[in-house]
């Protein structure tokens, strides 16, 4: 258009169109530059945003890593706290257990002490009860219960001793039954209190004239059993005669300055009854012989002693009958008696 106007010499219009062209061209160039600038700005912004996003991502990753580290640290701290708490609980449990054991040991020691004390007290009580059950309350002598508890030991000891000795040196036990003469008259005349005083003094005289190795038993009522070991029949007779004389010569003191005299009768027999055959007569049968001898002493004279011994070894064929009917065997001479009574004994 400008060339056409220039050919027509319309220079003003040509200039105008040229000016418009220049302006349009400049505008287009400016537009292109602006577009490029905008594109560059868009690329820059995009790159900046990408960088920011990357930075944000890295920052988020760092924050997440830090958060994980913090969380791990917190978990480690919690775990450490739990460990310390568990350790504290275990230590506390250990201390409680140690304290419990200590208290338990103290309690056991105290309990053992109490048990020992109670056992000792119980043993003392039992010993006291045993002593009381073995002791006659009036005379202080041993009673039948004690005799039955020790007689088997005495017989076993005798058997062991005789087993080692020759026949000529065999030992024996002498069973002597001692009875106060006319004791019922003492009770009737002076009262039972006086009778008890006589029993007490009588038992002391028996103790004075017996050995420590002898068994002295209150057999019942006014009757006493004296078991003497390692004595022959003659030695036993001598000892019993000495006791009889001591009783006869003693002045018994009663209340209100009263005095009286009394005598005693004694019957005895030896175990084994037949030395060569100790199994033929047991100790109960020997005491029955001694009791029979006592009756003979009382029936014939009183204030006397009588002993029964075998005169033949044929007795073992009928030992039960011999014990039951000893008077018949005395009359037949298969048993014999010896006594301080000078007159012939009546069977």
Secondary structure, 3 states (H helix, E strand, C coil): CHHHHHHCCCHHHHHHHHHHHHHHHHHHHHHHHHHHHHHHHHHHHHHHHHHHHHHHHHHHHHHHHHHHHHHHHHHHHHHHHHHHHHHHHHHHHHHHHHHHHHHHHHHHHHHHHHHHHHHHHHHHHHHHHHHHHHECCCCCCECHHHHHHHHHHHHHHHHHHHHCCCHHHCCCEEEEEEEECCHHHHHHHHCHHHHHHHHHHHHHHHHHCCCCCCEEEEEECCEEEEEEECCCHHHHHHHHHHHHHHHHHCCEEEHHHEEECCCEEEEEEEECCCCCCCCCCCHHHHHHHHHHHHHHHHHHCCCCEEEEEECCHHHHHHHHHHHHCHHHHHHHCCEEEEECCCCCCCC
